[in-house]
């Protein structure tokens, strides 16, 4: 029996500046927009592609104007609709170089059947991302950070946002989640997860200048809670500007990962 994920589709919304949420109640998918074209980050589970396209159109943008689709990591909930959206948009698909094999050969990866993951259509990766690369479309400029651990080639994206006349440093961190180190996932590791690399990436991220942070799932960065605050308040500061939240989460998450590593090593 293929594993089922409990989630629903939801209305898209603006986060800040030119960034929009177009994902579901489980997986965060992000749209960066400009008059010169758009960038989509992650594509949800299999079957989500039609909804993501609908969300983008609801916001007043054309799916055909997506120039790049970026992959944070190759788990089924992030690349499930990649092949569909690549074909529909004609966009250039980009992923971390150590994740390319899994994206292009997902149905052939040994262990995916044991984990009972939904079937994903393999997708050709057009460009391998490496540390320091940039994805640029008009004013959109995303700086590539290799943050492995959650997968072998997990990738994060740094960028600037503007709000109320001020500039802020931001990151979309592409590989949070210690679930990959659970007993069954370790036993049948499909995507190259490594807890030492995971902790090293988190430790490195502590040195990043971050005012606004986004992730692949709302429950890490509290996306929906921040949206509710934004809708109910009249304050000038956007609640997504949250450097204290970033530092607190990162510290706690590093401690959690280190405790888990102790258990694994016993």
ZAGU-355370 format. One record per residue (C-alpha): x, y, z. Coordinates in steps of 0.02 Angstrom, whole numbers, padded with zeros to 5 digits, always signed. Layout:
N
XYZ ...
// end
This chain:
266
+00000+00000+00000 +00070+00169-00050 +00090+00293+00092 -00043+00428+00099 -00006+00607+00150 -00141+00698+00247 -00160+00872+00173 -00274+00988+00076 -00254+01120-00057 -00267+01300+00000 -00283+01473-00073 -00119+01555-00126 -00061+01714-00041 +00073+01847-00041 +00213+01836+00087 +00309+01995+00054 +00377+02094-00093 +00373+01980-00246 +00356+01814-00155 +00198+01708-00150 +00145+01544-00068 +00071+01424-00196 +00083+01259-00099 -00037+01153+00002 -00072+01134+00188 +00075+01014+00196 +00209+01063+00070 +00268+01240+00042 +00295+01290-00139 +00359+01466-00174 +00338+01583-00321 +00459+01727-00352 +00388+01848-00479 +00448+01986-00595 +00394+02069-00756 +00535+01973-00841 +00476+01802-00784 +00455+01697-00628 +00544+01565-00525 +00453+01420-00442 +00531+01325-00297 +00470+01145-00270 +00317+01062-00344 +00228+00966-00207 +00165+00787-00216 +00109+00693-00372 -00054+00771-00431 -00020+00940-00352 +00042+01016-00515 -00129+01064-00581 -00169+01152-00417 -00003+01244-00413 -00034+01304-00590 -00209+01359-00539 -00140+01451-00387 -00017+01545-00496 -00153+01596-00618 -00265+01649-00472 -00130+01770-00419 -00133+01849-00591 +00026+01772-00660 +00051+01660-00811 +00118+01485-00786 +00202+01503-00955 +00309+01644-00884 +00399+01529-00762 +00580+01527-00819 +00655+01412-00686 +00592+01275-00571 +00710+01248-00425 +00717+01091-00319 +00765+01101-00136 +00783+00912-00120 +00716+00756-00209 +00588+00688-00084 +00420+00640-00157 +00329+00786-00076 +00443+00912-00161 +00467+00839-00336 +00302+00747-00356 +00238+00863-00493 +00406+00917-00563 +00392+00824-00729 +00214+00888-00755 +00258+01069-00721 +00417+01062-00824 +00316+01004-00974 +00178+01131-00944 +00293+01280-00919 +00445+01239-01024 +00549+01301-00877 +00730+01256-00842 +00738+01130-00700 +00881+01154-00576 +00937+01047-00428 +01087+01014-00318 +01213+00909-00411 +01210+00766-00285 +01020+00752-00298 +01010+00743-00488 +01018+00553-00497 +00869+00533-00381 +00764+00658-00479 +00803+00579-00646 +00785+00398-00587 +00661+00404-00444 +00560+00251-00491 +00720+00149-00506 +00794+00197-00337 +00814+00043-00228 +00716+00060-00067 +00577+00177-00124 +00458+00029-00138 +00500-00028+00040 +00459+00145+00106 +00294+00137+00011 +00316+00309-00066 +00197+00373-00201 +00263+00345-00376 +00350+00496-00452 +00379+00523-00636 +00567+00548-00664 +00617+00718-00733 +00770+00776-00829 +00871+00906-00735 +00934+01043-00850 +01057+01128-00733 +01153+01063-00583 +01169+01191-00444 +01331+01218-00350 +01384+01328-00205 +01392+01511-00256 +01289+01493-00416 +01151+01619-00449 +00981+01602-00529 +00931+01768-00605 +00774+01825-00693 +00761+02013-00709 +00772+02081-00531 +00757+01907-00455 +00926+01848-00392 +00941+01688-00291 +01110+01638-00221 +01141+01451-00207 +01196+01371-00044 +01236+01186-00034 +01157+01127+00130 +01167+00936+00123 +01108+00816+00255 +00920+00800+00234 +00969+00733+00063 +01139+00717-00019 +01117+00876-00120 +00991+00980-00022 +00999+01159-00082 +00951+01326-00006 +00926+01497-00085 +00978+01667-00019 +00899+01828-00081 +00848+02005-00034 +00673+02069-00002 +00606+02245+00012 +00470+02301+00131 +00414+02474+00183 +00567+02548+00098 +00690+02435+00190 +00798+02294+00124 +00807+02128+00215 +00916+01973+00197 +00816+01814+00170 +00840+01628+00148 +00735+01485+00086 +00814+01339+00179 +00795+01182+00077 +00820+01037+00193 +00746+01041+00368 +00680+00881+00447 +00755+00747+00559 +00620+00624+00503 +00744+00556+00376 +00845+00489+00522 +00703+00386+00595 +00742+00200+00609 +00650+00142+00452 +00711+00288+00347 +00891+00255+00400 +00872+00071+00361 +00808+00104+00186 +00894+00270+00152 +00854+00316-00027 +00914+00494-00044 +01083+00503+00042 +01031+00578+00209 +01176+00601+00329 +01156+00668+00505 +01335+00731+00520 +01316+00831+00359 +01145+00888+00419 +01214+00960+00580 +01362+01037+00489 +01243+01127+00370 +01139+01192+00515 +01294+01252+00606 +01349+01343+00449 +01178+01423+00430 +01200+01504+00601 +01325+01619+00517 +01202+01675+00382 +01128+01849+00392 +00941+01811+00398 +00793+01927+00428 +00661+01826+00337 +00661+01636+00323 +00557+01515+00223 +00560+01325+00222 +00484+01176+00134 +00346+01151+00264 +00242+01281+00354 +00265+01202+00525 +00451+01243+00527 +00438+01430+00491 +00256+01450+00553 +00198+01513+00384 +00012+01505+00419 +00027+01578+00593 +00123+01726+00523 -00007+01746+00385 -00145+01755+00516 -00048+01888+00613 -00021+01986+00452 -00207+01980+00411 -00262+02034+00584 -00137+02169+00629 -00107+02346+00572 +00076+02353+00620 +00204+02410+00494 +00324+02265+00522 +00283+02113+00418 +00279+01960+00535 +00382+01863+00409 +00527+01977+00456 +00579+01864+00597 +00767+01856+00634 +00737+01807+00815 +00627+01664+00761 +00761+01603+00642 +00897+01606+00773 +00787+01522+00903 +00727+01386+00785 +00902+01351+00721 +00974+01336+00897 +00837+01219+00954 +00844+01116+00795 +01031+01093+00807 +01011+01032+00985 +00874+00912+00929 +00983+00843+00790 +01133+00821+00905 +01027+00727+01032 +00962+00614+00893 +01141+00582+00835 +01184+00521+01010 +01038+00398+01003 +01088+00337+00832 +01267+00308+00884 +01220+00200+01034 
// end
